[in-house]
Amino acid sequence: MGNNRFSAIFRQWGGSTASLFTYTHLSHDLCCGLLTALLPLIKEGLGLTYLQSGFLLSAYTITSGFSQVPGGWLGDRLRRTIVIAVGLGGVGLSTIAVGLSPSYYPMLLILIVMGMLAGGYHPSAVTMLSGHFEESRRGRVIALHMVGGSIGFSMGPLLGGLIAETLGWRFAFIILSFPAILAVPLILKKFALIEKAAGIMPSRQASGKEPPQIQTGVGRVNVIQALRPIVTILFLCVSMQLIAGIAMSFAPLYLVDKHGVTPSFAAVLVGILRFGGIAGSLFGGWLSDQWGRKRAIFLSLVATGPVLYLLTILSYNAGLVIILVTFGMFRYMTQATMQPYVMDSVPPYLRATAFGIYFGMALEGQSMLQPVAGHFMDIYGISSIFTVIALTSAGLSLVTLLLAKKA
């Protein structure tokens, strides 16, 4: 009885296909999360300045943000299985190359290439998941995919640090590249079997599930026309992700400077925050399937601002830790509800492009705004700027609440 119930739940959450994509996302973000964690060791090993260290970070983050749109565009025109495989394999091989880099400039070039290749993964992966599952399960399977990324980003610094401690930072990059490289044949084999079982010949779209009129080009719209009906919600979600993302990036420094916690314990607290993010992803995906995409999105946006404001006014106690977890929950819940909403709202032949625009705007905007926020923190203090960020997010929550009442 228990096994049957587990099997039913497993199928509701996407079964082996969703589990495979959870692993591929984990392996991808495991590679991408290493640089920030190991940067102090790289700086020391290569004798870099702080400016050069900052350029290494920007080389990947800015290029990765820009590459989401062309990566999505390619995903709508080529077999998505191949685009995903190139993205995963490229990131894995680039990670090995980082570990083998003899000096600063080769590493800088490799990270730019890695960012370009990273744009092939997310738009096509989320689109393939959407094409293989009906709308009633789409929120849950996308949520599982997000959880894989969260685990990968969390495991990267931990495993990377342990390996670097014993073997050096170069071996950390080389060893942790293998899960992404291993994911390539797994995903190629999985979808070759699915296509064969379904009697689908390889075509431009790996899922082969688009209606005939879509495949023949009758009644097509462009991506601007497809996104126009959801542009208001898209703008609100991207704006909130930019603001909340800055708060999350500077959270360790904020906890150290305002509340006097040690840097190591601040890292633990941020880990707790990310745990809330995993719960928020799963809850958001489930809720959007059960309650409706728009209502779940509105809930996450309305709640984020007040929770972030509470984070700035509470003193350091157990309540602050609860608020940290809650903030992480609603931060990731927004993404877990918005991603399936975009997939539901856009024609299948434009899904990867649309996702690339949405994901790239949030990723690129956050990369650009972080230095600006840091500049003002140097001038006015981190507590003051955090308060401004919190009030801005509360204002967005209020706007969302007013729009939700009219919707």
N, C-alpha and C positions, 0 to 999 in steps of 0.2 A: 504493500500500500504506500509506504513511504517512498520507495523507488519510483513508483508510478507518478506520485505527486511531484517529486523532484524532476522527473523527465518532462512532465507537463510544463512546469515552470521554466525549465531549460529551453524548451521549444518556444515558449512565449517570449523569451528574451533573445531569440535568434539562433539558438542551438550552436552547432559546430561552426557555421559560417560567421556568426557574430563573434564567437570566441577566437577564431582565426584573425579577424580584423582587430580584436582587442590586443592580440599578441603583436601584430604588425605595427600598430600604433605605439605600443610599449617599446618595441625594438627601435623604431624611428626616433622617438623622443628620448630614449636612453642615450643615443648618440648626441642628440642636439642639446641635452642638458649638461654635458660634461664640461664644456668650455668655461662656463661661469664658475663652476666649482673648483676646477683645477687651474684657473688663471693665476693665482698667486705662485704656484709651483712653476708654471710656464714662464712667468715674469722673472723668477729667480734663475731658472735654468738657462734661459736665453739672454739674460741680462737686459731686459726691456725697461723702458720708462713707463710711467703711468699713462702718458699719452699714447704710446704704442699699444699698451694693453687695452686701452679704450677702443682703439681702431680695430683690434682683433675682434672685440665684441660686436662693434658696429658692422664690420665686414660681413658677418653672418646674419645678424638680426635684420639689418636694412635690406640686404639682398633677398633674404627669405621672404620678407613682407612683399617686396615688389614682384617676386616670382610667382606668387599665388595666382595672379590673374592670367599670365600666359600659360601657367601650368594647368589651370582650369580650362582655358581655351583649347589647349591640346587634348585634354581629356574628353572634350565634346567632339573631337574630330578624329581621334585615333582609338584603338582598342584600349579601354581604360585599364585592363589588366596589365598591358605593356607599360603604360604611363606610370602606374603604381610600382611595377617592378623596377623600372629605371630610377624612380625617385628613391625607393628603398635601397636598391643596390648602390646607387650613386652616393647616398648619404653614408652608407656603411663603408664603401671604399674610400670616401673622402676622410672619414674618421681615422682609418688606418694611415692615410697620407699625413694627417695632422700629427699623429704619433711619430712618423718618420721624418718630419720636417727638420732640416738641419739648422734653419735660422728664421728670422722674423719675416722676411719678404715672401719666401715660398709658402709659409704658413698663412700669411695674409691672402695670397692668391688662392690657396686651397679652400679657405673659408668662404671666399666669394663664390667659388664654384659650388661648394657644398650648399650655400644658400640658394643658388639658382636651381640645383637639383631637388632641393627640399620642396619647391613649389609643385612638384609633380605628384606628391603623395596625398595631401589632405583633400583637395577638391575631388579627385577621382575616387578616393576611398569612400568618402561619405556618399558620393553619388552612386557608387556601385552598391553600397548597403541599401540605399533608398530604392534602387531598382530591383533588388532581390527580396524585398519584404513589403507586404501590403501596408497601407497607411496606418492601420490600427496597431501595428507593432513597431512602426518606424522610430518613434521616440525612444523606446527602450533599447533598440539595437544601436542607435546613434549614441545613447548615453553610455552603453558598455564600451563603445569605441573611445569615447572621451576618457573613461576611467583608465583604459590602457595607457593613454598618453600621460595622465596624471601619475600613474604608478611609475612609468618610465622616467619622468622628470624627477620623481622622488628617489628612485633607485640609483639614478646616475651619479649624483654627488656621493651617496653612501658607498656604493661599490667602487666608484672611481677613487674615492679617498682611501679605501682599504687597499686597493691594488697599488695605488701610488705610494702608499706608506711602505710597502714591502718591495715592490719591483720598479717603482718610478712612474712618473706621469705618462711617459711614452707608452709603456705597456698597458696603462689604464685605457688609453684610446684604442690601442690595437685589439686588446682582448674584448672590450665591450662593443666593438664593431660587428662581431660575429653574429649576434642575434638578428640584426637587420639583414645581413647577407644571407643567412639561413632562411629568412622569411621569403626571399625571392622565389626559390623553387617551390616552396610550400604553396604560395598564392597562385603561381602559374599552374601547378598541378591541380589544385582545388578547382579552379574555374575551367580548366580544360575538361575535367570530369563532369562538371555541371553542364557545360555546353554539349558534351557528347551524350549525356543521359537525356537531355531535353531535345536532342536532334537539332541543335543550333549550330550552323556553320559560323566560323569566325567572321566577324563583321566589324564595322567601325565602332559599334557599341558592344561591349563585352556581354552585357546582360541580354541583349536581343529582345527585350520585352516592350519596347515602345510600340504604340499603335501604328498600323500601316500608314495612316495619313501623315504621321510624324516622320516616319522613315523616308517617305517619298517627297517630303518638302511641301505638301499642301497645307495651307493655313499657318505657315510659320510666322513667328514674331521674333524681333530681335531682343537682345538682353535688356535694353533700356525699357522697352515696352513690357517685358515680362516682370521687371522689378518695380514698375511704376505703382501698381496697386499696394505694394507693401513698403513703399519707400519711407513712410512716416515711422513705422515700427522698426525698420532697418536702421534709420537714423538714430532713434532713441537707444536701441541696443548697442550700436557701435559707440555712441557717445558715452553710455554708461560703462562699457567695457574699457574705454580709454581712461576714464576717470578712476574707476575701481582698480584697473590694472596698475596705474601709477601708485595708488595707495598700497597695493599688494607688494609691488617691487620695493618700496621704501619702508615697508612694515618693520623689518628687522632693525633698521637704523632708528626708526621712530620709537620702538620699544626700548632700545638702549638709551637714547637721548632723553626721552621724556620720563620713563619709568625706572631708569637706572638698572635694568636687568643686564646680566653679562651677555656678551655677544654669542657665546655658545648656547645659553638658554634662550636667547632670542631666536636662534635657528630652530630650536626645539618647538617653540611656540608657532613659528611659521609652518613647521611640519604639521602641527595640530590644525592650523588654518587650512592646509592642503587636504588634510583628512576630511574636514568639513566640505571641501570641494568635491571629493569623491562621493560623499553622501548626497550632495546637492545635484550632481550629475545624474545619479541613479533616480533620485526622487523627481527631478525635473523631467526626465525621460518618461517615467511611469505616469506622472501627473498629466503631461501633455497628451498621452494616449488616452487617458481616462476622462479628462476634464476639458480637453480642447487646447490647441496650441496657443491661441491668442490670450486666453484667460491665464494660462500658466506663465506666459511671457510677462503679462501685465503684473501678475503677482510678484515675480522675481524683481522686476524693475521698481515697483512701488516699495518693496521692502528694503532694497539695497541702500538707498539714501539714508533713511532713519537709522539703520544698523551701523552704517559707517560713521554717522554723526555721534552715536552712542560711544563708539570706539574712541572718539577724541575727548569726551567729557568724563568718562569713568576713570576712577583711580585704579591702581594695580591691585586686583583681587580676583577671586574666582569668577566674579561676574564678567570681568574683562576677557577671561579665557573663553567663556561661553559666547561672548559677543564675537570673538575672533573666529570661532568655529562657525557661528551663524553667518558671519560676513563671507567666509569661504564658501559656505553652502549656497547662498544666493548669488554670489559672483559666478559660480560655475553653473548654477541652475539656469541663468540667463542664456548661456551658450547651449546647454542641453535642450532648451525649449526652442531657441531661435533656429538652430540648424535644421531640425525636421520641418519647421514652418517654412523655411526657404525651399526645402526639397518638395514640400507639398504644393507650393505656390507657383513653381516655375516648371515649364515643360521639360520633359526628360532630356531633350537634346540640348538644353541650355543649363542644366543643373550644375555641372562642374564649373562653367564660367561664372555663374551667379554666385556659387559658393566661394570661388576664388576672389571675387570682388568683395564679398562680405568679410571673409576671413583675412584677406590682405589689408583691407582698410583698418581693421582693428589691430592687426599685428604691426603694420607699418606706422600707424598713428601713435601707438604706444612707444615704439622705438624712437620716434622723433620727439615726443613730448617728455620723455624721461630726463634728457639732459636739460631741457627748459625748466622742468620742475626742480631739478637739482640746483640749477643756477639761482633760482629764487629762494630756495632753502638756505643757500649760502648767505644770501642778503638778509632775509627776514626771519630765518629760523625754521626748523622743520615742523615745530608744533603749529606755528601760524599758518604755514602753507597746507598742512594736513587739515586744519580747520576750514580753510578755503575750499579744499578738495571735497570735504565732507558736506559743506553747505551747497556746493555746486551739485553734488550727487543728490542731495535732498530736494533741490529745486527740480532736477530731472524727474525724481520720483513723483513730485507734486504734479508736474505736467502730464506724466503718464497716468496718474490717477484721474485727472480731468478728462483725458482722452478716453480712458477705459469706461467712464460713465456715459460717454456719448456713443461708444462703439456698440 
